[in-house]
Amino acid sequence: MTEDVREPALSEAKGQKSEVAGERARRTVGWLIPDRRWFIVAAALGLMAPATLLWPGFALVLVAADVLWVVILGVDAGRVLRVRWSAVDVRRESPAAFSVGRSLPVTLLWRNTGSQTLVLRVREEVSPVVTIAGPAERAIQLPPGSTVREELQVRPLRRGKGEAGLLHVRMRGTLGLV
């Protein structure tokens, strides 16, 4: 399941902790998107379909395998849907001001108040005024009842006001199919 979180403008934060996951600052869109692994297996099952021309009895086996594969996806999706997004809290700590060409740390504090470990894939959209060092997409594992500190190096490319962008958060299912 994916979720987009809109953060308040960096210029509005004035160096103070901004509550990202608060009701005023949060906009979410929840989608269930199967993982690439699920599509690979589904494509492999589809590639076996021509074999039913040679062995007509194989069609029943192939249909059963397809149905089983969709049911397994449904089980993994059901586990993801049971997780409350309100159990995940994100807070951003950033400096009051940035200097052009100089990297400064911005900290994201991820908190899981739920009862199960969450594996999140995060991709952050940034303003064209800044760049973030590191990979575009990263994985974060949040054990139950814990806080994970993530530090990003942010470097302004030119002068101007920059807004924090969207955090695209994708929660992995237990089986890794969602």
N, CA and C of each residue as an Amber inpcrd file, in Angstrom:
protein
   534
   0.8580000  -1.1670000   0.0000000   0.0000000   0.0000000   0.0000000
   0.8980000   1.2220000   0.0000000   0.5360000   2.2310000  -0.7370000
   1.3380000   3.4360000  -0.7810000   0.5750000   4.5720000  -0.1440000
   1.3090000   5.5370000   0.3160000   0.7080000   6.7120000   0.9160000
   1.5910000   7.9000000   0.5870000   0.9790000   9.0230000   0.2470000
   1.7090000  10.2580000   0.0000000   1.4500000  11.1880000   1.1670000
   2.5170000  11.7610000   1.7040000   2.4020000  12.6710000   2.8270000
   2.9280000  14.0240000   2.3850000   2.1110000  15.0740000   2.4480000
   2.5310000  16.4270000   2.0650000   3.0110000  17.1430000   3.3170000
   4.2070000  17.6850000   3.2380000   4.7560000  18.3940000   4.3750000
   4.5600000  19.8890000   4.2200000   4.5250000  20.6450000   5.3340000
   4.4340000  22.0890000   5.2350000   5.7170000  22.6540000   4.6520000
   5.6400000  23.8560000   4.1460000   6.8040000  24.4810000   3.5230000
   7.9510000  24.6030000   4.5080000   9.1870000  24.4050000   4.0040000
  10.3600000  24.5540000   4.8630000  10.4510000  25.9730000   5.3930000
  10.0650000  26.9460000   4.5760000  10.1450000  28.3300000   5.0140000
   9.1880000  28.6080000   6.1700000   8.1150000  27.8200000   6.2660000
   7.1720000  28.0040000   7.3660000   7.6810000  27.3780000   8.6550000
   8.5930000  26.4150000   8.5380000   9.0580000  25.7000000   9.7240000
   9.9310000  26.5780000  10.6010000  10.6860000  27.4910000  10.0230000
  11.5560000  28.4080000  10.7630000  12.4480000  27.6790000  11.7520000
  12.9600000  26.5140000  11.3410000  13.9030000  25.7910000  12.1760000
  13.2610000  24.9890000  13.2920000  11.9810000  25.0570000  13.4240000
  11.3130000  24.3210000  14.4810000  10.8800000  22.9680000  13.9480000
  10.5900000  22.0810000  14.8630000  10.0870000  20.7670000  14.4700000
   8.7120000  20.9550000  13.8530000   8.5330000  20.4010000  12.6730000
   7.2200000  20.4800000  12.0460000   6.5560000  19.1190000  12.1260000
   5.3030000  19.1000000  12.5140000   4.5910000  17.8350000  12.6270000
   4.0840000  17.4550000  11.2460000   4.7310000  16.4800000  10.6520000
   4.4110000  16.0810000   9.2910000   3.1510000  15.2580000   9.2450000
   2.9780000  14.3500000  10.1630000   1.8560000  13.4180000  10.0940000
   0.6070000  13.9490000  10.7780000   0.6290000  15.2060000  11.1940000
  -0.5410000  15.7910000  11.8360000  -1.6750000  15.9560000  10.8460000
  -2.8480000  16.1550000  11.3530000  -4.0260000  16.2270000  10.4940000
  -3.9510000  17.3880000   9.5090000  -3.3890000  18.5250000   9.9210000
  -3.3420000  19.6740000   9.0240000  -2.3490000  19.4660000   7.8930000
  -1.2490000  18.7670000   8.1480000  -0.1700000  18.6620000   7.1740000
  -0.2240000  17.3860000   6.3460000  -1.2110000  16.5720000   6.5360000
  -1.2180000  15.2480000   5.9170000  -2.2650000  15.1310000   4.8190000
  -1.8360000  14.6370000   3.6930000  -2.7540000  14.2850000   2.6190000
  -2.3820000  12.8840000   2.1940000  -3.2930000  11.9670000   2.2780000
  -2.9580000  10.5910000   1.9540000  -3.7970000  10.0790000   0.8070000
  -3.1640000   9.2360000   0.0310000  -3.8410000   8.5210000  -1.0350000
  -3.3920000   7.0750000  -0.9020000  -4.2950000   6.1890000  -0.5480000
  -3.9190000   4.7980000  -0.3500000  -4.2330000   3.9580000  -1.5800000
  -3.2330000   3.2500000  -2.0740000  -3.3990000   2.3740000  -3.2200000
  -2.7610000   1.0470000  -2.9090000  -3.3730000  -0.0280000  -3.3650000
  -2.7350000  -1.3400000  -3.2930000  -2.0950000  -1.6090000  -4.6530000
  -0.7860000  -1.7250000  -4.6500000  -0.0580000  -1.9610000  -5.8940000
   0.7710000  -3.2250000  -5.7070000   0.5280000  -4.2430000  -6.5250000
   1.3480000  -5.4540000  -6.4070000   2.8220000  -5.1510000  -6.6860000
   3.6790000  -5.8780000  -6.0050000   5.1140000  -5.7170000  -6.1760000
   5.5630000  -6.3410000  -7.4990000   6.7340000  -5.9690000  -7.9480000
   7.2920000  -6.4910000  -9.1940000   7.3760000  -8.0130000  -9.1840000
   7.6850000  -8.5980000  -8.0120000   7.7630000 -10.0620000  -7.9130000
   6.4440000 -10.7330000  -8.2620000   5.3470000 -10.1320000  -7.8310000
   4.0460000 -10.7160000  -8.1300000   3.8070000 -10.7050000  -9.6380000
   4.1400000  -9.6000000 -10.2850000   3.9410000  -9.5070000 -11.7390000
   4.8330000 -10.4810000 -12.5020000   6.0360000 -10.7250000 -12.0190000
   6.9390000 -11.6720000 -12.6950000   6.3600000 -13.0830000 -12.6670000
   5.8680000 -13.4970000 -11.5080000   5.2730000 -14.8330000 -11.4040000
   3.9870000 -14.9040000 -12.2380000   3.1790000 -13.8450000 -12.2150000
   1.9540000 -13.8360000 -13.0140000   2.2830000 -13.9300000 -14.5040000
   3.3330000 -13.2260000 -14.9410000   3.7530000 -13.3040000 -16.3520000
   4.2600000 -14.7030000 -16.6870000   4.9860000 -15.3150000 -15.7580000
   5.4770000 -16.6780000 -15.9930000   4.3050000 -17.6540000 -16.1310000
   3.2850000 -17.4690000 -15.3200000   2.0880000 -18.3130000 -15.4540000
   1.4120000 -18.0820000 -16.8090000   1.3980000 -16.8470000 -17.2580000
   0.8200000 -16.5410000 -18.5600000   1.6210000 -17.1440000 -19.7010000
   2.9420000 -17.1890000 -19.5450000   3.7850000 -17.7740000 -20.5870000
   3.5910000 -19.2870000 -20.7070000   3.0680000 -19.8990000 -19.6600000
   2.8090000 -21.3350000 -19.7120000   1.5060000 -21.6780000 -20.4240000
   0.6790000 -20.6690000 -20.7120000  -0.6220000 -20.8990000 -21.3380000
  -0.5370000 -21.6320000 -22.6800000   0.4300000 -21.3420000 -23.5550000
   0.4860000 -22.0840000 -24.8270000   0.6700000 -23.5980000 -24.6580000
   1.1820000 -24.0090000 -23.5040000   1.3510000 -25.4430000 -23.2630000
   0.0070000 -26.1690000 -23.2240000  -1.0690000 -25.4280000 -22.9820000
  -2.3940000 -26.0650000 -22.9480000  -2.8440000 -26.5100000 -24.3360000
  -2.2160000 -25.9890000 -25.3810000  -2.5320000 -26.4570000 -26.7410000
  -2.0450000 -27.8870000 -26.9590000  -0.9030000 -28.2070000 -26.3220000
  -0.3450000 -29.5560000 -26.4430000  -0.9830000 -30.5260000 -25.4530000
  -1.2390000 -30.0460000 -24.2450000  -1.8140000 -30.8680000 -23.1760000
  -3.0540000 -30.1520000 -22.6370000  -4.2110000 -30.4270000 -23.1880000
  -5.4370000 -29.7330000 -22.7570000  -5.7400000 -29.8850000 -21.2670000
  -5.3320000 -30.9760000 -20.6680000  -5.5630000 -31.1660000 -19.2320000
  -4.7620000 -30.1940000 -18.3770000  -3.7190000 -29.6170000 -18.9380000
  -2.8740000 -28.6600000 -18.2190000  -3.6110000 -27.3430000 -17.9720000
  -4.6570000 -27.0860000 -18.7550000  -5.4200000 -25.8360000 -18.5930000
  -6.0250000 -25.7440000 -17.1970000  -6.5300000 -26.8570000 -16.6940000
  -7.1170000 -26.8620000 -15.3520000  -6.0650000 -26.5640000 -14.2880000
  -4.8900000 -27.1340000 -14.4500000  -3.7850000 -26.8820000 -13.5110000
  -3.3810000 -25.4080000 -13.5690000  -3.3140000 -24.8740000 -14.7870000
  -2.9090000 -23.4790000 -14.9620000  -3.9410000 -22.5200000 -14.3650000
  -5.2020000 -22.7870000 -14.5460000  -6.2530000 -21.9430000 -13.9580000
  -6.1840000 -22.0130000 -12.4330000  -5.9850000 -23.2130000 -11.8970000
  -5.8660000 -23.3560000 -10.4370000  -4.6570000 -22.5750000  -9.9140000
  -3.5390000 -22.6290000 -10.6400000  -2.3410000 -21.8870000 -10.2360000
  -2.5930000 -20.3810000 -10.2880000  -3.2910000 -19.9170000 -11.3110000
  -3.6200000 -18.4870000 -11.4150000  -4.5020000 -18.0390000 -10.2540000
  -5.5280000 -18.8290000  -9.9640000  -6.4310000 -18.4790000  -8.8620000
  -5.6730000 -18.4780000  -7.5360000  -4.8390000 -19.4810000  -7.3230000
  -4.0370000 -19.5390000  -6.0960000  -3.1280000 -18.3210000  -5.9790000
  -2.5250000 -17.9000000  -7.0930000  -1.6040000 -16.7520000  -7.0740000
  -2.3540000 -15.4660000  -6.7190000  -3.5750000 -15.3100000  -7.2210000
  -4.3800000 -14.1300000  -6.8920000  -4.8290000 -14.1870000  -5.4310000
  -5.1650000 -15.3690000  -4.9330000  -5.5560000 -15.5110000  -3.5260000
  -4.3890000 -15.1650000  -2.6060000  -3.1860000 -15.6140000  -2.9570000
  -2.0010000 -15.2850000  -2.1430000  -1.7880000 -13.7740000  -2.1250000
  -1.9770000 -13.1210000  -3.2670000  -1.8760000 -11.6570000  -3.3110000
  -2.9220000 -11.0350000  -2.3890000  -4.1430000 -11.5600000  -2.4000000
  -5.1980000 -11.0440000  -1.5430000  -4.8810000 -11.1960000  -0.0630000
  -4.2580000 -12.3250000   0.3030000  -3.8650000 -12.5330000   1.7050000
  -2.8250000 -11.4990000   2.1180000  -1.8160000 -11.2810000   1.2630000
  -0.7720000 -10.2960000   1.5760000  -1.3630000  -8.8900000   1.6310000
  -2.2630000  -8.5690000   0.7040000  -2.9070000  -7.2560000   0.7010000
  -3.7740000  -7.0730000   1.9440000  -4.4620000  -8.1300000   2.3560000
  -5.2820000  -8.0470000   3.5620000  -4.4610000  -7.7360000   4.8010000
  -3.2780000  -8.3100000   4.8780000  -2.3990000  -8.0110000   6.0140000
  -1.9660000  -6.5540000   6.0060000  -1.6850000  -6.0200000   4.8210000
  -1.2780000  -4.6150000   4.7150000  -2.4520000  -3.7020000   5.0620000
  -3.6510000  -4.0460000   4.6160000  -4.8100000  -3.2000000   4.8780000
  -5.1900000  -3.1490000   6.3490000  -4.8000000  -4.1600000   7.1090000
  -5.1140000  -4.1680000   8.5430000  -4.2270000  -3.2100000   9.3350000
  -3.1040000  -2.7970000   8.7610000  -2.2040000  -1.8720000   9.4620000
  -2.8110000  -0.4700000   9.3990000  -2.8670000   0.1820000  10.5300000
  -3.3860000   1.5490000  10.5900000  -2.2580000   2.5290000  10.2420000
  -2.4780000   3.3790000   9.2430000  -1.4630000   4.3800000   8.9010000
  -1.2610000   5.3610000  10.0430000  -2.2570000   5.4950000  10.9020000
  -2.1020000   6.4150000  12.0350000  -1.0460000   5.9060000  13.0190000
  -0.6360000   4.6550000  12.8770000   0.4160000   4.1130000  13.7470000
   1.7950000   4.5800000  13.2910000   1.8800000   5.1820000  12.1100000
   3.1580000   5.6710000  11.5850000   3.1720000   7.1880000  11.6850000
   4.1840000   7.7120000  12.3560000   4.3200000   9.1490000  12.5330000
   5.6730000   9.5710000  11.9760000   5.6920000  10.6830000  11.2560000
   6.9370000  11.2040000  10.6930000   7.0950000  12.6440000  11.1220000
   8.2710000  12.9790000  11.6170000   8.5690000  14.3590000  12.0050000
   9.8540000  14.7710000  11.3100000   9.8790000  15.9950000  10.8410000
  11.0510000  16.5360000  10.1520000  11.6900000  17.6100000  11.0200000
  12.9910000  17.5100000  11.1790000  13.7620000  18.5470000  11.8610000
  14.7390000  19.1000000  10.8430000  14.6320000  20.4080000  10.6010000
  15.5160000  21.0170000   9.6140000  16.0730000  22.3290000  10.1540000
  17.2170000  22.7540000   9.6060000  17.7930000  24.0350000  10.0360000
  16.8600000  25.1940000   9.6670000  17.0620000  26.3190000  10.3350000
  16.2320000  27.4940000  10.0710000  16.4790000  28.0410000   8.6700000
  17.7110000  27.9400000   8.1980000  18.0490000  28.4500000   6.8740000
  19.1400000  27.5840000   6.2670000  19.1820000  27.5820000   4.9600000
  20.1990000  26.8400000   4.2210000  21.0710000  27.8270000   3.4480000
  22.3080000  27.4370000   3.1510000  23.2170000  28.2520000   2.3470000
  23.4370000  27.5680000   1.0160000  23.4320000  28.3390000  -0.0640000
  23.6050000  27.7920000  -1.3980000  24.9360000  27.0420000  -1.4840000
  24.8790000  25.8250000  -2.0010000  26.0810000  25.0230000  -2.2130000
  26.5990000  24.3030000  -0.9790000  25.9850000  24.5000000   0.1700000
  26.4510000  23.8810000   1.4160000  25.4090000  22.8670000   1.9030000
  25.8320000  21.6340000   2.0850000  24.9190000  20.5910000   2.5610000
  24.6980000  20.7100000   4.0570000  23.4670000  20.5610000   4.4480000
  23.1090000  20.5570000   5.8590000  22.2060000  19.3570000   6.1260000
  22.2630000  18.8180000   7.3410000  21.4340000  17.6450000   7.6520000
  19.9760000  18.0190000   7.9220000  19.0850000  17.2060000   7.3810000
  17.6650000  17.2680000   7.6850000  17.3160000  15.8930000   8.2390000
  16.6910000  15.8710000   9.3800000  16.3990000  14.6090000  10.0580000
  14.9160000  14.2810000   9.9530000  14.6510000  13.0370000   9.6020000
  13.2860000  12.5190000   9.6290000  13.2090000  11.5140000  10.7730000
  12.2600000  11.7000000  11.6510000  12.0440000  10.7750000  12.7600000
  10.7890000   9.9700000  12.4530000  10.9790000   8.6770000  12.2170000
   9.8870000   7.7580000  11.9000000   9.5210000   7.0120000  13.1680000
   8.2380000   7.0270000  13.5300000   7.8050000   6.3310000  14.7470000
   6.6860000   5.3630000  14.4040000   6.7930000   4.1700000  14.9430000
   5.7830000   3.1300000  14.7550000   5.1510000   2.8430000  16.1050000
   3.9010000   3.2360000  16.2640000   3.1970000   2.9690000  17.5200000
   2.3660000   1.6980000  17.4310000   2.4480000   1.0150000  16.2910000
   1.6920000  -0.2140000  16.0940000   2.3330000  -1.4040000  16.7800000
   1.7450000  -2.5710000  16.5510000   2.1990000  -3.7850000  17.2300000
   2.9860000  -4.7280000  16.3210000   3.2580000  -4.3150000  15.0890000
   4.0320000  -5.1790000  14.2080000   5.1160000  -4.3850000  13.4830000
   6.1630000  -5.0910000  13.0680000   7.2490000  -4.4600000  12.3350000
   6.7550000  -4.0460000  10.9570000   7.0810000  -2.8250000  10.5730000
   6.6870000  -2.3060000   9.2700000   7.9270000  -2.1210000   8.4080000
   7.8340000  -2.5500000   7.1680000   8.9100000  -2.3220000   6.2080000
   8.3650000  -1.3250000   5.1920000   8.9970000  -0.1550000   5.1450000
   8.5320000   0.9200000   4.2890000   9.5670000   1.2260000   3.2160000
   9.0940000   1.5040000   2.0180000   9.9500000   2.0420000   0.9710000
   9.5350000   3.4940000   0.8020000  10.5070000   4.3920000   0.8650000
  10.2250000   5.8250000   0.8580000  10.9350000   6.4800000  -0.3190000
  10.1950000   7.2940000  -1.0270000  10.7680000   8.1190000  -2.0840000
  10.2820000   9.5320000  -1.8330000  11.2020000  10.4840000  -1.8570000
  10.8510000  11.8560000  -1.5340000  10.9670000  12.7400000  -2.7620000
   9.9210000  13.4920000  -3.0210000   9.9660000  14.5210000  -4.0600000
  10.4960000  15.7820000  -3.4000000  11.4410000  16.4280000  -4.0520000
  11.9980000  17.6520000  -3.4850000  11.7810000  18.8130000  -4.4380000
  11.8690000  19.9830000  -3.8800000  11.7420000  21.2100000  -4.6500000
  12.9000000  21.2930000  -5.6420000  12.7110000  21.9190000  -6.7950000
  13.8190000  22.0630000  -7.7470000  14.9420000  22.9500000  -7.2180000
  14.7160000  23.6040000  -6.0930000  15.7220000  24.4810000  -5.4970000
  16.7750000  23.6900000  -4.7230000  16.4630000  22.4510000  -4.3190000
  17.3820000  21.6630000  -3.4910000  17.6330000  20.2880000  -4.1030000
  18.6830000  19.6560000  -3.6140000  18.9720000  18.2720000  -3.9710000
  19.2800000  17.5010000  -2.6920000  18.9680000  16.2160000  -2.7040000
  19.2330000  15.3580000  -1.5520000  20.2840000  14.3410000  -1.9470000
  21.3210000  14.2240000  -1.1220000  22.3610000  13.2240000  -1.3650000
  21.8150000  11.8480000  -0.9960000  22.1750000  10.8460000  -1.7670000
  21.7370000   9.4830000  -1.4620000  20.7720000   8.9680000  -2.5010000
  20.3140000   7.7460000  -2.2940000  19.4110000   7.1270000  -3.2730000
  18.0390000   7.7990000  -3.2860000  17.4070000   7.7450000  -4.4480000
  16.0790000   8.3480000  -4.5890000  15.0400000   7.5860000  -3.7660000
  15.1900000   6.2720000  -3.6880000  14.2640000   5.4490000  -2.9220000
  15.0480000   4.6960000  -1.8600000  14.5090000   4.6390000  -0.6800000
  15.2040000   3.9660000   0.4180000  14.2190000   3.1260000   1.2180000
  14.7610000   2.1330000   1.9100000  13.9380000   1.2390000   2.7290000
  14.1530000   1.5810000   4.2010000  13.0660000   1.5460000   4.9450000
  13.1140000   1.8140000   6.3850000  12.3520000   0.7000000   7.0810000
  12.9820000   0.1220000   8.0810000  12.3240000  -0.9180000   8.8770000
  12.0000000  -0.3280000  10.2360000  10.7180000  -0.3940000  10.6010000
  10.2520000   0.1730000  11.8590000   9.7380000  -0.9350000  12.7730000
  10.5320000  -1.3270000  13.7710000  10.0390000  -2.3080000  14.7440000
   8.8820000  -1.7070000  15.5530000   8.0350000  -2.5460000  16.1350000
   6.9000000  -2.0250000  16.9090000   7.3620000  -1.1870000  18.0930000
   6.6820000  -0.0650000  18.2920000   6.9760000   0.8050000  19.4290000
   8.3220000   1.4860000  19.3660000   8.8760000   1.6770000  18.1880000
  10.2150000   2.2540000  18.0850000  10.2010000   3.5410000  17.2700000
  11.3190000   4.2730000  17.3820000  11.5500000   5.4620000  16.5800000
  12.8560000   5.2760000  15.8290000  12.8190000   5.5010000  14.5230000
  14.0110000   5.3820000  13.6860000  14.3790000   6.7750000  13.2040000
  15.6430000   7.1060000  13.3650000  16.1540000   8.4200000  12.9740000
  16.8460000   8.2950000  11.6230000  16.4210000   9.0910000  10.6670000
  17.0090000   9.0750000   9.3310000  17.5420000  10.4740000   9.0410000
  18.8090000  10.5550000   8.6800000  19.4150000  11.8510000   8.3920000
  19.7370000  11.9500000   6.9090000  19.2780000  13.0220000   6.2960000
  19.5160000  13.2690000   4.8790000  20.3350000  14.5420000   4.7260000
  21.2500000  14.5320000   3.7760000  22.0340000  15.7270000   3.4840000
  21.3320000  16.4920000   2.3610000  20.9050000  17.7160000   2.6690000
  20.1780000  18.5480000   1.7190000  21.0760000  19.7210000   1.3270000
  21.1630000  19.9710000   0.0140000  22.0050000  21.0610000  -0.4900000
  21.1800000  21.9340000  -1.4390000  21.0460000  23.2200000  -1.1040000
  20.3560000  24.1390000  -2.0080000  21.1960000  24.3830000  -3.2650000
  20.5300000  24.4430000  -4.4070000  21.2130000  24.6720000  -5.6760000
  21.2310000  26.1540000  -6.0440000  20.2270000  26.8860000  -5.5690000
  20.1680000  28.3280000  -5.8380000  19.3390000  28.9840000  -4.7440000
  19.3480000  30.3010000  -4.7430000  18.5890000  31.0440000  -3.7410000
  17.0940000  30.9260000  -4.0230000  16.3210000  31.0990000  -2.9910000
  14.8740000  31.0790000  -3.1470000  14.2170000  30.2860000  -2.0460000
  12.9100000  30.3340000  -2.0450000  12.1480000  29.5780000  -1.0520000
  11.8820000  28.1900000  -1.5970000  12.1390000  27.2200000  -0.7650000
  11.8820000  25.8390000  -1.1580000  10.8400000  25.2170000  -0.2540000
  10.0070000  24.3980000  -0.8380000   9.0130000  23.6670000  -0.0610000
   9.4320000  22.2130000   0.0490000   9.1090000  21.6260000   1.1730000
   9.3010000  20.1840000   1.2890000   8.2430000  19.5350000   0.4040000
   8.6430000  18.4970000  -0.2950000   7.7210000  17.8550000  -1.2270000
   6.9810000  16.6950000  -0.5950000   6.4900000  15.8520000  -1.4420000
   5.7530000  14.6750000  -0.9960000   6.6970000  13.5780000  -0.5420000
   6.2870000  12.8510000   0.4620000   6.9360000  11.6070000   0.8460000
   6.0390000  10.5000000   0.3120000   6.5460000   9.7340000  -0.6280000
   5.7940000   8.5990000  -1.1420000   6.2210000   7.3870000  -0.3160000
   5.3010000   6.8530000   0.4480000   5.6070000   5.7610000   1.3630000
   4.8490000   4.5240000   0.9060000   5.5940000   3.4460000   0.7240000
   4.9830000   2.1760000   0.3230000   5.2650000   1.1430000   1.4030000
   4.1900000   0.5540000   1.9380000   4.3360000  -0.4630000   2.9720000
   4.3910000  -1.8300000   2.3020000   5.3990000  -2.5940000   2.6570000
   5.5410000  -3.9400000   2.1010000   4.6960000  -4.9180000   2.8990000
   4.0990000  -5.8530000   2.1830000   3.3380000  -6.9110000   2.8360000
   4.2810000  -7.9440000   3.4440000   3.7510000  -8.7880000   4.2870000
   4.5370000  -9.8280000   4.9440000   5.1970000 -10.7550000   3.9380000
   4.4830000 -11.0690000   2.8560000   5.0200000 -11.9730000   1.8240000
   5.8040000 -11.2210000   0.7590000   5.8020000  -9.8830000   0.8170000
   6.5360000  -9.0860000  -0.1560000   5.8710000  -8.9940000  -1.5090000
   4.5790000  -9.2780000  -1.6010000   3.8810000  -9.2280000  -2.8870000
   3.1210000  -7.9270000  -3.0920000   2.9600000  -7.1570000  -2.0480000
   2.2870000  -5.8540000  -2.1230000   3.2650000  -4.8150000  -1.6710000
